[in-house]
Each structure stands twice: as structure tokens, then as C-alpha cells.
Amino acid sequence: MASLTGCEIALPEQSLVRARRHRDSAVVVARAFGRAKDYDTHAVVQRLVARRLADRIAALALPPSPEVLEIGCGTGLLGAALIDLLPGARWTMTDIAPEMVERARQRFAGCGNICFAVMDGEAPGTTARFDLICASLAFQWFDDLDVAVKQLRALLRPGGRLVFTTLAEGSFYEWRHAHSELDAGIRAYPDLAALQAMGLEVIEADYIPMGYSNARAFLHGLKAIGAGTARLGHRPLAPRQLRRVMTCFEKGGCTASYHVAICGAGPLVDDWS
């Protein structure tokens, strides 16, 4: 299995603190996704979003044999939706969780045009250049999306494209509402204006509601895809508080909505077109 590693450099104290915080967060996220053995069974929204993103990417004016870097490949849902649409592509599929990389490798066994690597997409540590960098529902786990976007755009070849889906503000608003004054522990997702301020084109944004039989099914579904990790530093609710939240969620209809944005950008020296 390939590995992409970066160089160690001296950092000021503030940067070291941020780096340690990111390292701690990345370890938690990687472990959660590594344990998601039934990911494909529960990844209903993720599969739908991957297909939508694949259609957008297929419409791009890419070279006949593009070099493709995928961030957060998971079990390979985006690759499965896209690989036949880019028949000449040479892929590097990466994920922060080694177990996910292995599952993707198994899905694409025998495909000679794909290599696999364990990589933190927020700190890619590579000087390779790509015609396409893509990711489906991975960037919402980044601690500093703005910095990560700039780093990834710097890896694009002239005319290359960064295209990804991410969760935007308003995601899981029903679950947040059920918490009332309590902290839901959900990460702060950027609104569309914030994404645009990062130099991104918000190509499409849509709410995807998912219904559940009860609150326990919602929580189990998140955990089953590795997405049940609370924001770093979040203090878990007491059992009595959680029961109250779950009851409120169920009275509200047991629906949780994903606000998904499809974003795109070119190299730092180019404009999206």
C-alpha cells in the first residue's frame, strides 16, 4: 500500500497547538471510520451524493487521461460511480482510515489504474500534481477547511479542478433543535457565503431529508457510517438529558436533513469556469 508523507518543519507555538489539536481530531475521526464495518449498508445519503458528484465531474473538460486524487475515498462509493465515466483516468484513492483504504482496495481489486494510500486530506504532504482532486462528504471533517482548500488547489495542474461535496450550515437542524439550549456536539458547518469567501464556486446546494423510525435508529445510522463522532472537546449529555433530546426529536417527526453543497475551484492562479 502506498504512503504519502510530508516533511517535518519547525512551527511557531500557536501553529504547534493547532497541529496537535488537528492530530487529536484526525485520530478520533480515523478510528471512527475504521470501525464502520457496515458502512455500505447504511450509507444511503452518501451513495446518492456520490452519484450526483460523479455526474458533475463527468461534465468537466478534463484531459483524456487525467491524474485523479480522491480524498476520503471510504469504501469507494464515488470511485464506483465515476470510474466508468473517466475511462482513461489514473487514480490515487486515499483515506485517513487505513481500514477504509483496504475496503476500497478490495472493491477495485484488479483495476491497474488505481493506487491506494493512507492520507490526511487536510495535510496531504505530497508534491504530486493532479488534473482532478475530488471528495464526497469528507471535507466537513476538516478542522480548517479554508486552509485545506488552498493546499489542495496548489496541487492542481494548470486547468485542473477541485470538486467536492460537503455539509453546509443547516445540516441536522432537526437534531440541533431537539437539543434546545443543550450543546448537540455537532461540528459548525460553513454557510454558503463562507464557502464562497474561500474562493469556491457553490455549484449546487440542496437539503436531503432522511426519515428514521426513532431517535435510536438515527444515532445508530450515524455510528454505523463512522459519523457519530462529536466535536472535539464536547461534553456528552447525561442519560436523562439525552432521553429528553431523543423524545423531542421523535415528536418532531424523526427526520434529519443533510444540507449538501457541491463546490468547485481551479488552481490558485485560475478562475473556476
N, C-alpha and C positions, 0 to 999 in steps of 0.2 A: 504494500500500500504506500502510495506516495505521501510525502510530507512537505508542507510549505512552512518554512521557518524564517523569522526575521532576525535582524542584528540587534544586539543589546547596545543601548546608548545611555549616556548619563542624562538624567531628567531632574528638573527643579523639584523641590519638595511638594509643591501643590500638584504638579503633574504626577509625582510618585503616589500621592494619596489617591488621585483619580484612577491611576493604573491599578493600584491594589483593590480599589472598590470594584473596578470593572472585572478584575481577575476573579474576585469572590463571586460576583454576579454571574460571570460566564461559567464558573464551575457548577453552580447551582442549576443553571439552565441546561448545561450539557448532561448532568446526571438525570434530570427530569426527563429529557427526551430519550436518553439512553434506556430508561426503564419502560418507555412506551412501546411494549411489545405488540399491542393490538392497535397500533396507530391507524393502519389502513381501514380497519373495521369501523372506526369512529370518526374518521377524517372526512365527513360529508361536505362541510363548507370548504375545507382545504382542497378537496378534489375539484369542486365546482370552480373555485377561484383560479386554480392552476390551469384549467381548461380555458377560462376567459383570458388569462395572461398569455397562454400559448397562442391564441388567435391573434392577439395584438402583436406579439413578437413576429409571427409568421408574415405579417403585413409590412414589416420593416424592409428597407432596401439594404440588406446585408450582402457581403461578398459571397460567392458561390460556395466557398469552404471556410466559413467563419470559425475563428477561435472563440469558444464559449466558456465562460466561467460561471458556474452556478453556486450561489451562496445559500446555505441552509437547504441542501437537497432533500433532507429527510429520507424517506423510503423511495423517492424517485417519482413522485406524482407529476411534477412539472416536466421532468425529463420524458416520462411516458407520454404525456400529452403533446410534447414538442418535437421529439426526436425524429419522427417521420416527416414533420413539416420542414425540417432543416437537414435534408439527407446527406449533405456534404460536410456537416459541421464536425469539428474536433472538440470534444467536451473535457472540461475538468469539473467534476462534481465534487462539492465539498460540503462538510457539515461540522459543526462544533462537537457533535457527539460521535465518538468512534463507532458506537453500535448502529447509528443511523447510516453512516458511511458503508458499513458492512451490509446492511439490508439493501441499500441501493446497488451495491456491487452485485449482490445476488440477483436482484431484479434484472440487471442488464448483463448478466453473465454471457460471455461470448461476443459482446459488442467490442470490436477492436478499436473503435474511435472514441472510447471513453476511458479516462483515468480518474482515479478517486484519491481524495486527500482529506485528512482531518485539518480543518482550518477555522479559525475565528474570523468571521467575515468583517468584524469591526476592527480587526488588526490583521489584515491579510498577509503582511510580511513577505510579499513577492514583488519582483520587478518585471515579471512577465506582462505582456500586453495582450489585450483581447478586443475582438470586434463586438462582442456582446457580453455583458455581465447582467445576470438575471437572478431573481429570487422571488419566491412566492410565500408570503406570510412568514417572513423571517426577520425583517428589519425592525419590527415592533419590539424585539428583544434587545435591541442595541441601547446602550446607555447614553450615547451621544450620536444621534442619527446624522446631524449636520456634519460633524467631523468625518463620520464613516462615509457619507456620500461623497465628500470631497476626495477622500483617499481612493475610493473605488473609481471615481471619474478620472483620476490621474492614471489609472491602469488601462484606460481605453485607448485604442489606436485612433488615429485620425478618422473621423466619420463613424466611430464606434458608438454604441448605445448602452446605457444603463437603464434597465427597465425592471420594475419590481412592483409587487403589491405589498401593502402594509395596512395595519389597522389605524384608523383615524379617530379623532375625538368623537365621542358618542357611542363607541363600541361598548356593548354590555350595559347600556344605560339603565335597563330594567333591573339588573342585579345591583348596580350602584344605588338606584332609587330605593330598593328594598332595604338598604343599609341605613337610610335616613341620615342621622348625624354620625353614624359609625363609619370608620375607615374600611372600605372594601378591599384594600390591599392591591388594587389593580394599578398597573402602570399608567402614567399620564401619556396618552396618545396625542400626537400633534393634530391641530385642526388643519383644514386645507390651506388657509392663509400661511400658516407656519411652514408647511411643505413647500409652498411656492417661494417663500422667503429663502429657502435653502437652494434656490436655483432650479427647482424641479418643476416640470410640467405635470399638473394633475390631469391626466388624460381622461380618467373616469372615476367616479365615486358613487357608491351605491350601498344601501343598507340591505343586509341579508338576514332576515329573521329566522331563528331556529326554535321550534317548539319542543318542549320536554314534558314527560309525564309528571315529573315532580322536581323539586329543587335538588334532591339527591342525584337524580339522573343527570342534571346539568353539571353538577360538580364532578360526578364520575366521568362524564364525557370529556371534560377538560383534562382531568388527570390522565385519562387513557391516551390522549394525544400529546402528553408532556407539557400541557399548557396550564396546569394547575398551580404553578409557582407564583407565590405572592411577590409583590415588590420587595426588594431587599430592605431589611430593617422593619418590615411590617410586623406588628404585634398581633398574633392570632386572636380572634374573638373567643370569649368564654363560651362554653357549650350553650348556656342559656341565651346568650346574645345571638349565636349562630342559628339556634332554633327559631328565634323571633324573625331573623332575616329570611330564613327559608320559608316560613309561613307567609310572610309578606310577599315574597317572590311568587309563591304559588297562588295567592289571592289575586296577584296582578296578571295572571294568565300563563305563567311558566314559559315565557318567551325571552330569549336572549338574542340581541341583534348584533351582528358584525358590521361595522362601518368600514368598508374596504375601499381603499384608494389605489388606483393603478397610476404609478408615477414613472416619468422618464426624463432622461437628460443625456446630453452628449459629453464629449471630453470637456475639460475646463476651458479650453480655448475655442470651443464650438458652441453654437446655439442648438437647442432642440428644434427639429424640423419635421 
